């Protein structure tokens, strides 16, 4: 029996699920001729012990390979390679700036749309430009597609230099366009300046109950300042008092004010402050939160959200991967009015 462990590669820094990494390793082994037709695979027990992983993980791998027609099983004899001819999945490096509930929606939609037509290696670079640059440089020759959410805490002006190293037919920017990226590439993105302006315009009747709008925008953040431009343009156009709050901790909440929160942590602190100051949300003060999540339907009988369609973003990015087309797709921005305004 062959030593299948020689073809298995696990990357401890990747957050790609272990079973997916294992499937991708076996497929690469077949492509490289290291695994051949009629080769007998280790038993689920033996493989789980050798790889120090659960039986469920190995069983899931074998079942997926059976579904693809690559592996078959014979009762009492085990699993074997039935076919080495298969449609090669597109090899994708997926780079997210951070993990969050809405990023999970993007990932799930992206992976579901790809199905077994894509092999995803998934990394989080935590808004750190240095980690991002290292991942790109180390993997520049290893993937058919690079799907990137480009948000950084610093060195933003240098991002295009790193991204421009990627062949443009392989590049798909997700969520945000990056100034200075040249060539014919693809993007599935938000128009941050236009989106917040249009969203607030949709809510103008509700907002008219308040005299001031404040946006909580930390001085050190990965969020684009295009959001601030759209926010200020709206407030000036519709004659609202406005302020950019960089630090919520020292902020005294004032009745007659609407607060726009970009970050989940700030939303929690905002709600806590309102409760401690005995200000009724949706009456004395208003709250608008960026990025729709299931929990916001429930908190305080519902938090008003302004949000892009994250499911569509993941689906459209996957479609671009599979179609090999070069398009710029602007994802629609949605307002969900609830009792917090």
MOQUIRA-V287008 format. One record per pair of residues at least 24 apart in sequence whose ideal C-beta (glycine too) atoms are under 7 Angstrom apart, sorted by the first residue. I is the first residue (numbers start at 1). J is the second residue. If there is no record, write none. Layout:
<<I & J> <I & J>>
//
This chain:
<<1 & 40> <2 & 39> <4 & 41> <4 & 42> <5 & 50> <7 & 34> <7 & 35> <8 & 51> <13 & 123> <14 & 121> <14 & 122> <14 & 123> <15 & 122> <15 & 123> <15 & 124> <16 & 120> <16 & 121> <16 & 122> <18 & 53> <18 & 57> <19 & 57> <19 & 60> <19 & 61> <20 & 120> <22 & 61> <23 & 61> <23 & 64> <23 & 65> <24 & 119> <26 & 65> <27 & 89> <27 & 119> <30 & 84> <31 & 88> <35 & 81> <36 & 81> <36 & 84> <37 & 81> <37 & 83> <37 & 84> <38 & 80> <38 & 81> <39 & 80> <39 & 81> <40 & 78> <40 & 80> <41 & 71> <41 & 78> <41 & 79> <41 & 80> <43 & 78> <68 & 116> <89 & 116> <89 & 117> <89 & 118> <89 & 119> <90 & 117> <90 & 118> <90 & 119> <90 & 144> <90 & 145> <90 & 321> <90 & 322> <91 & 119> <91 & 143> <91 & 144> <92 & 118> <92 & 119> <92 & 120> <92 & 121> <92 & 143> <92 & 144> <92 & 145> <92 & 147> <92 & 321> <93 & 121> <93 & 139> <93 & 143> <93 & 146> <94 & 120> <94 & 121> <94 & 122> <94 & 147> <95 & 123> <95 & 125> <95 & 132> <95 & 135> <95 & 148> <95 & 149> <96 & 124> <96 & 149> <97 & 125> <97 & 127> <97 & 149> <97 & 151> <97 & 222> <98 & 124> <98 & 126> <98 & 127> <99 & 124> <101 & 293> <102 & 291> <102 & 293> <102 & 310> <105 & 310> <105 & 311> <105 & 314> <106 & 310> <106 & 313> <106 & 314> <107 & 314> <108 & 314> <109 & 311> <109 & 314> <109 & 315> <110 & 314> <110 & 317> <110 & 318> <113 & 314> <113 & 315> <113 & 318> <113 & 319> <114 & 318> <114 & 321> <114 & 322> <117 & 322> <118 & 321> <127 & 151> <127 & 152> <127 & 153> <127 & 222> <129 & 154> <129 & 155> <129 & 158> <132 & 162> <133 & 162> <136 & 162> <136 & 165> <136 & 166> <140 & 165> <140 & 166> <143 & 170> <144 & 170> <145 & 170> <145 & 172> <145 & 321> <146 & 170> <146 & 171> <147 & 172> <147 & 174> <147 & 317> <147 & 321> <148 & 173> <148 & 174> <149 & 174> <149 & 175> <150 & 176> <150 & 178> <151 & 176> <151 & 222> <152 & 222> <153 & 220> <153 & 222> <172 & 317> <172 & 320> <172 & 321> <174 & 313> <174 & 317> <175 & 313> <176 & 224> <184 & 326> <185 & 326> <186 & 320> <186 & 326> <186 & 327> <187 & 328> <188 & 313> <188 & 316> <188 & 317> <188 & 320> <188 & 329> <188 & 331> <189 & 330> <189 & 331> <190 & 308> <190 & 331> <190 & 333> <191 & 330> <192 & 224> <192 & 226> <192 & 227> <192 & 230> <193 & 226> <193 & 229> <193 & 230> <194 & 230> <195 & 230> <195 & 333> <196 & 227> <196 & 230> <196 & 231> <196 & 306> <197 & 230> <197 & 233> <197 & 234> <198 & 333> <199 & 306> <199 & 333> <199 & 335> <200 & 234> <201 & 234> <202 & 335> <203 & 335> <203 & 337> <203 & 341> <204 & 238> <206 & 337> <206 & 341> <207 & 240> <207 & 258> <210 & 256> <210 & 257> <210 & 258> <210 & 286> <211 & 241> <211 & 256> <212 & 240> <212 & 241> <212 & 242> <212 & 243> <212 & 256> <212 & 257> <213 & 240> <213 & 242> <213 & 258> <213 & 260> <214 & 242> <214 & 243> <214 & 245> <214 & 257> <214 & 259> <215 & 244> <215 & 245> <215 & 260> <216 & 245> <216 & 248> <216 & 259> <216 & 260> <216 & 261> <216 & 262> <216 & 266> <217 & 244> <217 & 246> <217 & 262> <218 & 246> <219 & 246> <223 & 262> <253 & 277> <253 & 279> <253 & 285> <255 & 279> <255 & 284> <255 & 285> <257 & 285> <258 & 286> <258 & 288> <258 & 341> <259 & 285> <259 & 287> <260 & 288> <261 & 287> <261 & 289> <261 & 290> <262 & 290> <271 & 300> <281 & 340> <282 & 339> <282 & 340> <282 & 341> <286 & 340> <286 & 341> <287 & 340> <287 & 341> <288 & 341> <292 & 336> <300 & 339> <300 & 340> <301 & 339> <302 & 338> <302 & 339> <302 & 340> <303 & 338> <303 & 340> <304 & 336> <304 & 337> <304 & 338> <304 & 340> <304 & 341> <305 & 336> <306 & 333> <306 & 335> <307 & 334> <308 & 333> <309 & 334>>
//
